[in-house]
Amino acid sequence: MASTLHLATSTNPSRLNPILATDSSSAEIAGFLFNGLVKYDKDLSTIVGDLAKNFYFEDEKTVVFKLHENVKWHDGEKLSANDVVFTYNVLISTKISSPYSANFRFVQSVEAIDALTVRVRYKEPYFKALEIWMMGILPQHLLKDEQNLMNSSFNTKPIGTGAYKLKQLEHSKNILLEAFDGYFEGRAKIDTISFHVIADPMTRFLMLKSGVLDVGSIEPMQYERQLNSSFFEKFNIYENISQSYTYLGFNLRNEKFQNPKVREALSLAINREELTNILFFSHAKVCTGPFLPDTPAFNENVKAPKQNIQKAKELLKEAGYDAKNPFTFEIATSNSSDIRPNAAQILQHQLKEAGVVVTLRVMEWQAFLNMVVFPHKFESVLLGWGLSPTPDPYMFWHSKSDKKGGFNLVGYHDAKMDAMIEESQSMVESKQLSALWREMFIIITDANPYLFLFIPKSITAVSKNIKNIEPAPSGIWHNYIKWEK
């Protein structure tokens, strides 16, 4: 009998194309459909081969990838080195707008030496020389004549090399993936993955409780207050500190946020501990800066600012604001989970104590991204970033990433930071690199372009009907092709 894994996603995926998947729903689903040349191992400690059987450095600026010989695309064509060259050429072309393109700016050339060997030369040593090739590879034979990849039908009818292939994409209803018989690591044990598109977090929770979903995220409030013993008889719980943080970002192009005293005042007016405790009980930690704990870039000497309403009021007064002329701004966020709208309300309440008047705008995720975030039409945004174990400050903090499709959403510009980022990118000596990252950590947190808020723990419930799950630092998904139901 065919087996189906039932999952939920909060939004319709916008593009099931790995180089254009910028929202979490698209990225999650594309992850089942495409492979990169390499990936992190389950402990997030080492980069290992994926489509590449092996790889090695010829010198400090040249890496060679040898592909597995038995990889097929979902349409039966064979993967070749030309697909890798093609993917690189698409990423650097002016025809697409992808934040991931920035990762490839140090590549000098990508060449197919033979059908299964790719040589990548860099302009200079690059600390992410391997990691950027976690990017999903695209099929040249299907896309070589595509004139407009941004609007291509491929984005809704993708053909990849992954363990699953797309069977059905019904917007706002159901997305079905089926196991690919020709997958090079062996066919996945579960026949079908069904993603139910459910915008409302409470509906997702009720579907999980009733057993309609096999795997689902649980909010801390639900975990602590809304589950009884019968739930835990049916589900196993896995808890991991997430590789992500949530922040309130100010639009620094807007004059009212250009005064550093204002940003510092807003930072001192909020109580991060209280925010984290109300939202998460003990299932999160306060975020102190742009890089995550347990990574080489984390600076443990930087502590989160303590709430100081008096000092916040003084700084606002120095900037020309008081009870008669209060500082006012809008926080825009999305309703894709309960957490951020609730966080926005708590921030609104906390800032009121310092005389700051906050209005809230809560939107559906795609509208939020397309009408607010990417066109930079906001005063402040409550958002989060998922980060890799090797951070790339260029994507978020370099002036050149303040562009259409770039991830420097708040318009942060600092010539010293730009120079440090540029210097760091050709460093391959890890101690030197870590020291420079830790210095960046201080400069960014001192400038308050964001108020760094919290790092959630992810609480995942998995039906006890699913076998062969092996929790690891990377989470539970690293061996999903071996899962059985």
Buried (B, 14 or more C-beta within 10 A) or exposed (E): EEBBBBBBBBBBBBBBBBBBBBBBBBBBBBBBBBBBBBBBEBEBEEBEBBBBBEBEEEEEBBBBBBBBEEBBBBEEBBBBBBBBBBBBEBBEEEEBBBBBBBBBBBBEEBEBEEEBBBBBBBEEBBBBBBBBBBBBBBBBBBBEEBEEBBEBEBBBEBBBBBBBBBEEBEEEEEBBBBBBEBBBEEEBBBBBBBBBBBBEBEEBBEBBBEEEBBBBBBBBBBBBEEBEEEBEEBBBEBEBBBBBBBBBBBBBEBEBBEBBBBBBBBBBBBBBBEBBBBBBBEBBBBBBBBBBBEBBBBBEEBEBBEBBBEBBBBBBBEBEBEEEEEBEBBBBBBBBBBBBBBBBBBBBEBBEBBBBEBEBBBBBBBEBBEBBBBEBEBBBBBBBBEBBBBBBBBBBBBBBBBEEBBBBBBBBBBEEBBEBBEEBBBBBEEEEBBBBBBBBBEBBBEBBBBBBBBBBBBBBBBBEEBEEBEBBBBBBBBEBBBBEB
